[in-house]
Amino acid sequence: MRLFHSLISGGLCLSFAMPAAAEGLALARCGSEIGQILSSLEIPEARIRDINVLNIYGASGNGGRIDHVEGWVSFNDCRGNLVISVTTACYLKDIYTTYECRVPGIKSY
């Protein structure tokens, strides 16, 4: 795993191990927080194919306001994803895997 440096949030420089596929997370909304959660799961870097961060908008007619943010991790060894859902304040809301993919200690649907 590569050491990912220079994540600056509120003047605080964070440093943590993160897969190379996650290097662009610092530019996404809540990306550094999603990256920290992902790195805590200790998933081998070779297993991760891609990571996408999506803003999820509310469907209740709230004028296009972002409801929460999701990080979707695609793997090389299974069909499905790891989904890391955080609030708009970037606090962990939910984490799970989909379809065939499994991560130890994480629920699957």
JOLIN-V564455 format. One record per residue. N is the residue number from 1. D_LAST is the distance of its C-alpha to the last C-alpha in whole Angstrom. Layout:
BEGIN
n=N d_last=D_LAST
n=N d_last=D_LAST
END
This chain:
BEGIN
n=1 d_last=28
n=2 d_last=30
n=3 d_last=31
n=4 d_last=30
n=5 d_last=33
n=6 d_last=35
n=7 d_last=32
n=8 d_last=34
n=9 d_last=33
n=10 d_last=36
n=11 d_last=38
n=12 d_last=36
n=13 d_last=36
n=14 d_last=32
n=15 d_last=32
n=16 d_last=29
n=17 d_last=27
n=18 d_last=25
n=19 d_last=24
n=20 d_last=27
n=21 d_last=24
n=22 d_last=24
n=23 d_last=27
n=24 d_last=27
n=25 d_last=25
n=26 d_last=28
n=27 d_last=29
n=28 d_last=26
n=29 d_last=25
n=30 d_last=24
n=31 d_last=24
n=32 d_last=25
n=33 d_last=23
n=34 d_last=20
n=35 d_last=22
n=36 d_last=23
n=37 d_last=19
n=38 d_last=18
n=39 d_last=22
n=40 d_last=21
n=41 d_last=18
n=42 d_last=21
n=43 d_last=19
n=44 d_last=22
n=45 d_last=23
n=46 d_last=23
n=47 d_last=20
n=48 d_last=19
n=49 d_last=20
n=50 d_last=20
n=51 d_last=19
n=52 d_last=19
n=53 d_last=20
n=54 d_last=19
n=55 d_last=21
n=56 d_last=19
n=57 d_last=22
n=58 d_last=22
n=59 d_last=23
n=60 d_last=25
n=61 d_last=28
n=62 d_last=29
n=63 d_last=30
n=64 d_last=28
n=65 d_last=27
n=66 d_last=24
n=67 d_last=22
n=68 d_last=20
n=69 d_last=19
n=70 d_last=16
n=71 d_last=16
n=72 d_last=14
n=73 d_last=15
n=74 d_last=15
n=75 d_last=16
n=76 d_last=19
n=77 d_last=17
n=78 d_last=14
n=79 d_last=13
n=80 d_last=10
n=81 d_last=10
n=82 d_last=10
n=83 d_last=11
n=84 d_last=13
n=85 d_last=14
n=86 d_last=18
n=87 d_last=21
n=88 d_last=24
n=89 d_last=25
n=90 d_last=23
n=91 d_last=22
n=92 d_last=18
n=93 d_last=16
n=94 d_last=12
n=95 d_last=11
n=96 d_last=7
n=97 d_last=6
n=98 d_last=5
n=99 d_last=6
n=100 d_last=9
n=101 d_last=9
n=102 d_last=10
n=103 d_last=12
n=104 d_last=14
n=105 d_last=13
n=106 d_last=10
n=107 d_last=7
n=108 d_last=4
n=109 d_last=0
END
